[in-house]
Amino acid sequence: MPITANSRWRKGDRDAGAREGHNEQTREMRRAWAVAALAPVEEQILAALAAGGRIAEVAEAHGVTSVALHGRASWDVDWSRRLDAALMEGRDETLDHGRRGTYRHQGCRCPECRAAQHS
């Protein structure tokens, strides 16, 4: 069995190569868990968001967190596009989007309001 950077980390080596090998393996593992956790409910979540549901409420109703949804969007480009499309479809058109106040006070999480909040 070959000695990999990750196995060196597990044996106690703390050099840059061992650390990177360990980080890469755990990153892949956590991402696989995230995909598996959402797989059974992701279409229902997207449909509920497209129907106008609030992301925190929809996530809770499906046994996940809004942090899990946004966290996956930070590294899964396809999920990010689908999530943003659902949020855009379900957003309340009576609100003034693209403003920090709309994010904070009305709870809109569409891409425009998120961008305003985080700018």
DOMARNU-812702 format. One line per field, with one value per residue: x, z, y of N, C-alpha, C, O in turn. Coordinates in Angstrom, 2 decimals, always signed. Each point is the difference from the previous one (the first is absolute). Layout:
N
npx = c(X ...)
npz = c(Z ...)
npy = c(Y ...)
capx = c(X ...)
capz = c(Z ...)
capy = c(Y ...)
cpx = c(X ...)
cpz = c(Z ...)
cpy = c(Y ...)
opx = c(X ...)
opz = c(Z ...)
opy = c(Y ...)
END
This chain:
119
npx = c(+0.84 -1.13 +2.14 -1.94 -0.53 -1.54 +0.71 +0.73 -1.58 -0.81 +1.49 -1.24 -0.16 +1.81 +0.92 +1.47 +1.99 +1.35 +1.25 +1.79 +1.86 +1.24 +1.44 +1.92 +1.62 +1.31 +1.74 +1.79 +1.49 +1.45 +1.78 +1.68 +1.40 +1.61 +1.78 +1.65 +1.40 +1.49 +1.73 +0.29 +1.58 +1.79 -0.46 +0.19 +2.09 +1.01 -0.61 +1.01 +2.03 +0.11 -0.17 +2.26 +0.51 -0.81 +1.57 -0.20 -1.41 +0.64 +1.43 -0.74 -0.98 +1.81 -0.54 -0.73 +2.16 -0.76 +0.32 -1.54 -1.87 -0.18 -0.45 -2.02 -1.52 +0.43 -1.24 -2.04 +1.68 +0.58 +1.34 +2.19 +0.98 +0.69 +1.96 +1.97 +0.66 +0.97 +2.19 +1.34 +0.47 +1.52 +1.52 +0.47 -1.61 -1.04 +1.21 +0.70 -0.39 +1.01 -1.62 +1.49 -0.64 +0.58 +2.10 +0.76 -0.53 +1.01 +2.07 +0.10 -0.79 -1.47 +0.03 -1.99 -1.73 -0.13 -0.72 -2.22 -1.14 +0.07 -1.67)
npz = c(+0.00 -1.78 -0.15 +1.10 -1.65 -1.40 -1.63 -1.78 -1.45 -1.46 -1.66 -1.01 -1.88 +0.46 -1.07 -0.91 -0.26 +1.79 +0.44 -1.29 +0.49 +1.71 -0.28 -1.02 +1.20 +1.37 -1.07 -0.63 +1.64 +0.56 -1.37 +0.43 +1.64 -0.53 -1.12 +1.14 +0.93 -1.47 -0.05 +2.09 +0.73 -0.85 -0.61 +1.60 +0.37 -1.38 +0.28 +1.64 -0.52 -1.15 +1.62 +0.06 -0.49 +2.10 -0.78 +1.04 -0.87 -1.76 +0.30 +0.92 -1.47 -0.70 +1.75 -1.00 -0.54 +1.19 +2.18 +0.93 +0.63 +1.87 +1.84 +0.22 +0.90 +2.15 +0.30 +0.84 -1.44 -0.22 +1.54 -0.29 -1.58 +0.52 +1.09 -1.04 -1.08 +1.21 +0.44 -1.68 -0.24 +1.46 -1.43 +2.01 -1.42 +1.69 -0.11 +1.77 -2.01 +1.05 +1.33 +0.54 -0.69 -2.15 -0.37 +0.19 -1.48 -1.98 +0.62 -0.86 -0.99 -0.54 -1.98 -0.94 +0.50 -1.14 -2.13 -0.24 +0.11 -1.93 -0.35)
npy = c(-1.18 +0.79 +0.63 -0.10 +1.43 -0.84 -1.37 +1.17 +0.72 -1.47 +0.26 +1.57 -1.21 +1.22 -1.75 +1.44 -0.98 -0.06 +1.82 +0.43 -1.14 +0.76 +1.71 -0.57 -0.99 +1.19 +0.95 -1.19 -0.30 +1.64 +0.11 -1.39 +0.62 +1.48 -0.78 -1.01 +1.46 +0.80 -1.41 -0.76 +1.43 -1.03 -2.10 -1.57 -0.76 -1.43 -2.14 -1.15 -0.80 -1.91 -1.57 +0.13 -2.12 +0.07 +1.38 +1.96 +1.49 +1.24 +1.70 +1.91 +1.37 +1.14 +1.31 +1.87 +0.11 +1.75 -0.43 -1.34 +1.04 +1.24 -1.19 -0.95 +1.38 -0.40 -1.85 +0.38 -0.26 -2.15 -0.91 +0.33 -1.26 -2.06 -0.18 +0.24 -1.84 -1.62 +0.20 -0.63 -2.18 -0.76 +0.79 +0.83 -0.65 -1.04 -1.91 +1.18 -0.93 -1.72 -0.85 +1.58 +2.00 +0.26 +0.66 +2.10 +1.59 +0.17 +0.53 +2.06 -1.87 +1.62 -1.05 +0.38 -1.32 -1.95 +0.06 +0.13 -1.91 -1.13 +1.46)
capx = c(-0.84 +0.85 -0.14 -0.49 +0.17 -1.00 +0.40 +1.09 -0.64 -0.58 +1.11 +0.56 +0.77 -0.73 +0.57 -0.99 -0.54 -0.91 -1.17 -0.81 -0.62 -1.07 -1.06 -0.68 -0.84 -1.15 -0.87 -0.77 -0.91 -1.08 -0.83 -0.81 -1.06 -0.96 -0.80 -0.85 -1.02 -1.01 -0.51 -1.40 -0.97 +0.39 -1.02 -1.10 +0.47 +0.00 -1.40 -0.59 +0.57 -0.56 -1.39 -0.02 +0.36 +1.22 +1.03 +0.19 -1.18 +0.01 +1.09 -0.40 -1.07 +0.59 +1.01 +1.35 +0.11 +0.27 +1.47 +0.37 -0.37 +0.92 +1.35 +0.20 +0.05 +1.31 +0.96 -0.70 -0.48 -1.32 -0.95 -0.11 -0.87 -1.37 -0.51 -0.27 -1.16 -1.20 -0.20 -0.47 -1.38 -0.92 +0.12 -1.16 +0.24 -0.43 +1.11 +1.03 +1.13 +1.34 +0.28 +0.34 -1.19 -0.91 +0.60 -0.07 -1.31 -1.03 +0.47 +0.20 +1.31 +0.31 +1.40 +0.19 -0.05 +1.20 +1.15 -0.07 +0.31 +1.40 +0.91)
capz = c(+0.00 -0.07 +1.07 -0.58 +0.87 +1.05 +0.99 +0.76 +0.98 +1.05 +0.79 +0.81 -0.76 -0.12 -1.04 -0.93 -0.89 +0.77 +0.35 -1.20 -0.30 +0.98 -0.28 -1.23 +0.23 +0.85 -0.79 -0.89 +0.82 +0.46 -1.15 -0.32 +1.02 -0.28 -1.15 +0.43 +0.94 -0.73 -1.17 +0.05 +0.14 -0.69 -0.94 +0.79 +0.52 -1.11 -0.36 +1.06 -0.14 -1.21 +0.30 +0.86 +1.39 +0.54 -0.01 +1.33 +0.30 -0.92 +0.43 +1.24 -0.31 -0.67 +0.86 -0.24 +0.38 -1.11 -0.12 -0.85 -1.37 -0.51 +0.04 -1.20 -1.15 -0.08 -0.74 -1.03 -0.94 -0.48 +1.09 +0.17 -1.07 +0.22 +1.20 -0.35 -0.91 +0.81 +0.83 -0.87 -0.42 +1.12 +0.79 +0.07 -0.92 +0.58 +0.77 -0.72 +0.07 -0.18 +1.08 +1.27 +0.85 -0.44 +0.54 +1.46 +0.60 -0.65 -0.03 -1.35 -0.19 -1.43 -0.24 +0.03 +1.39 +0.66 -0.45 +0.67 +1.42 +0.20 -0.69)
capy = c(+1.18 +1.19 +1.00 +1.25 +1.17 -0.08 -1.00 +0.60 +0.89 -0.85 -0.54 +1.06 +0.98 +1.26 +0.86 +0.57 -1.04 -0.85 +0.82 +0.18 -1.28 -0.21 +0.97 -0.37 -1.17 +0.35 +0.89 -0.87 -0.78 +0.88 +0.36 -1.18 -0.06 +1.08 -0.41 -1.12 +0.49 +0.76 -0.73 -0.44 +1.09 +1.24 +0.45 +0.56 +1.29 +0.96 +0.27 +0.83 +1.34 +0.58 +0.34 +1.17 -0.30 +0.60 -1.03 -0.59 -0.82 -1.13 -0.88 -0.66 -0.95 -1.15 -0.60 +0.53 +1.41 +0.92 +0.04 -1.14 +0.33 +1.02 -0.56 -0.81 +0.92 +0.64 -0.84 -0.77 +1.01 -0.40 +0.22 +1.44 +0.52 -0.47 +0.67 +1.39 +0.03 -0.22 +1.19 +1.07 -0.31 +0.10 +1.23 +0.89 +1.11 +1.28 +0.54 +0.73 -0.93 +0.53 +0.94 -0.62 +0.00 -1.06 -1.23 -0.01 +0.22 -0.80 -1.39 -0.52 -0.59 -0.11 +0.38 +1.45 +0.46 -0.54 +0.80 +1.29 -0.21 -0.38 +0.92)
cpx = c(+0.89 -0.26 -0.39 +0.24 -0.99 +0.39 +1.19 -0.54 -0.53 +1.07 +0.68 +0.86 -0.84 +0.61 -1.10 -0.63 -1.00 -1.28 -0.91 -0.70 -1.17 -1.18 -0.79 -0.94 -1.22 -0.96 -0.89 -1.05 -1.19 -0.92 -0.89 -1.14 -1.07 -0.91 -0.97 -1.13 -1.12 -0.67 -1.47 -1.02 +0.32 -1.04 -1.21 +0.38 -0.06 -1.42 -0.66 +0.53 -0.57 -1.46 -0.10 +0.34 +1.27 +1.03 +0.18 -1.17 -0.03 +1.07 -0.40 -1.07 +0.54 +1.18 +1.43 +0.02 +0.22 +1.51 +0.47 -0.31 +0.97 +1.44 +0.29 +0.11 +1.36 +1.02 -0.64 -0.70 -1.41 -1.07 -0.21 -0.93 -1.46 -0.63 -0.34 -1.20 -1.30 -0.30 -0.51 -1.45 -0.99 +0.05 -1.25 +0.28 -0.45 +1.11 +0.98 +1.30 +1.33 +0.39 +0.27 -1.23 -0.99 +0.49 -0.26 -1.42 -1.12 +0.43 +0.19 +1.43 +0.33 +1.45 +0.26 +0.03 +1.20 +1.23 +0.01 +0.39 +1.49 +0.98 +0.56)
cpz = c(+0.00 +1.17 -0.67 +0.98 +1.15 +1.06 +0.82 +1.08 +1.17 +0.88 +0.83 -0.73 -0.18 -1.00 -0.97 -0.90 +0.71 +0.34 -1.21 -0.40 +0.92 -0.29 -1.24 +0.22 +0.86 -0.72 -0.93 +0.78 +0.47 -1.15 -0.42 +1.00 -0.28 -1.17 +0.40 +0.91 -0.73 -1.12 +0.11 -0.04 -0.85 -0.99 +0.73 +0.57 -1.10 -0.41 +1.03 -0.06 -1.22 +0.21 +0.98 +1.46 +0.42 +0.24 +1.36 +0.34 -0.87 +0.42 +1.25 -0.25 -0.64 +0.77 -0.26 +0.47 -1.23 -0.21 -0.89 -1.46 -0.61 +0.00 -1.22 -1.24 -0.14 -0.78 -1.11 -0.95 -0.50 +1.06 +0.20 -1.04 +0.23 +1.21 -0.32 -0.93 +0.78 +0.86 -0.83 -0.43 +1.13 +0.77 -0.14 -0.85 +0.55 +0.81 -0.92 +0.13 -0.25 +1.07 +1.29 +0.92 -0.38 +0.51 +1.51 +0.55 -0.64 -0.18 -1.39 -0.13 -1.47 -0.23 +0.08 +1.43 +0.80 -0.37 +0.69 +1.47 +0.21 -0.73 +0.96)
cpy = c(+1.24 +0.95 +1.32 +1.14 -0.06 -1.04 +0.49 +0.93 -0.83 -0.64 +1.08 +1.01 +1.27 +0.96 +0.42 -1.05 -0.90 +0.76 +0.17 -1.30 -0.30 +0.94 -0.38 -1.19 +0.36 +0.94 -0.83 -0.80 +0.86 +0.39 -1.18 -0.15 +1.05 -0.36 -1.10 +0.47 +0.73 -0.78 -0.39 +1.15 +1.23 +0.50 +0.60 +1.37 +1.05 +0.36 +0.91 +1.43 +0.71 +0.41 +1.17 -0.25 +0.71 -1.09 -0.68 -0.94 -1.25 -1.01 -0.77 -1.05 -1.28 -0.60 +0.42 +1.45 +0.86 +0.13 -1.16 +0.30 +1.01 -0.52 -0.85 +0.88 +0.66 -0.83 -0.81 +0.99 -0.33 +0.26 +1.51 +0.62 -0.40 +0.68 +1.46 +0.12 -0.18 +1.22 +1.18 -0.22 +0.24 +1.30 +0.87 +1.23 +1.35 +0.66 +0.73 -0.79 +0.70 +1.01 -0.77 -0.11 -1.10 -1.35 -0.06 +0.04 -0.81 -1.46 -0.58 -0.51 -0.22 +0.47 +1.51 +0.53 -0.53 +0.81 +1.37 -0.13 -0.23 +0.92 +1.02)
opx = c(+0.89 -1.11 +0.77 +0.35 +0.33 -0.18 +0.13 +0.52 +0.17 -0.28 +0.87 +0.42 -1.19 -0.18 -1.12 -1.20 -1.04 -1.09 -1.22 -1.16 -1.05 -1.15 -1.23 -1.14 -1.12 -1.21 -1.20 -1.12 -1.15 -1.22 -1.15 -1.12 -1.19 -1.21 -1.17 -1.12 -1.16 -1.10 -0.74 -1.15 -0.73 -0.21 -0.57 -0.83 -0.50 -0.29 -0.74 -0.74 -0.28 -0.50 -1.10 -0.11 +0.89 -0.34 +0.17 +0.21 -0.32 -0.25 +0.19 +0.04 -0.64 +0.72 +0.93 -1.02 +0.44 +0.45 +0.92 +0.77 +0.47 +0.79 +1.07 +0.76 +0.35 +1.00 +0.72 -1.07 -0.84 -1.06 -1.13 -0.83 -0.90 -1.18 -1.08 -0.80 -0.98 -1.16 -0.84 -0.79 -1.12 -0.71 -0.70 +0.88 +0.31 -0.11 +0.05 +0.71 +0.06 +0.91 -0.59 -0.18 -0.67 -0.80 -0.46 -0.32 -0.94 -0.83 +0.04 +0.95 +0.82 +0.56 +1.05 +0.84 +0.54 +0.83 +1.06 +0.70 +0.56 +1.19 +0.79)
opz = c(+0.84 +0.53 -0.78 +1.16 +1.13 +1.20 +1.17 +1.11 +1.16 +1.14 +0.82 +0.59 -0.29 +0.09 +0.04 -0.24 -0.56 -0.07 +0.12 -0.39 -0.44 +0.01 -0.02 -0.48 -0.32 +0.21 -0.07 -0.47 -0.08 +0.19 -0.37 -0.37 +0.14 +0.07 -0.38 -0.07 +0.40 -0.42 -0.96 -0.36 +0.06 -0.11 -0.47 +0.05 +0.22 -0.30 -0.36 +0.22 +0.06 -0.67 +0.37 +0.82 -0.81 +0.46 +0.05 +0.54 +0.48 +0.03 +0.07 +0.60 +0.07 -0.51 +0.37 +0.45 -1.05 -1.12 -0.80 -0.89 -1.12 -0.87 -0.59 -0.92 -1.09 -0.46 -0.86 +0.31 -0.10 -0.30 +0.22 +0.33 -0.15 -0.03 +0.37 +0.14 -0.26 +0.14 +0.46 -0.05 -0.24 +1.00 -1.00 +0.33 -0.59 +0.37 -1.20 +1.00 -0.59 -0.20 +0.25 +0.69 +0.87 +0.38 +0.51 +0.93 +0.69 -0.36 -0.16 +0.41 -0.34 +0.85 +0.48 +0.34 +0.86 +0.86 +0.39 +0.54 +1.01 -0.12 -0.40)
opy = c(+0.13 +0.07 +0.56 -0.22 +0.37 +0.23 -0.36 +0.04 +0.38 -0.38 -0.31 +0.99 -0.08 +1.21 -0.51 +0.04 -0.33 -0.55 -0.13 +0.02 -0.48 -0.43 +0.12 +0.00 -0.43 -0.07 +0.23 -0.17 -0.42 +0.10 +0.20 -0.35 -0.27 +0.22 +0.03 -0.50 -0.08 +0.36 +0.20 -0.21 +0.99 +1.21 +0.99 +0.90 +1.11 +1.16 +0.91 +0.95 +1.20 +0.90 +0.41 +0.91 +0.24 -1.09 -1.21 -1.08 -1.09 -1.20 -1.21 -1.08 -1.05 -0.86 -0.72 +0.53 -0.48 +0.26 +0.18 -0.37 -0.18 +0.36 +0.11 -0.30 +0.46 +0.54 -0.52 +0.51 +0.89 +0.53 +0.44 +0.84 +0.82 +0.36 +0.47 +0.93 +0.69 +0.39 +0.77 +0.93 +0.45 +0.15 -0.05 +0.80 +1.04 +1.17 -0.26 +0.13 +1.08 +0.80 -1.05 -1.00 -0.56 -0.85 -1.02 -0.75 -0.41 -0.84 -1.22 +0.67 -0.85 +0.68 +0.42 +0.84 +0.71 +0.30 +0.48 +0.86 +0.44 -0.32 +0.86)
END
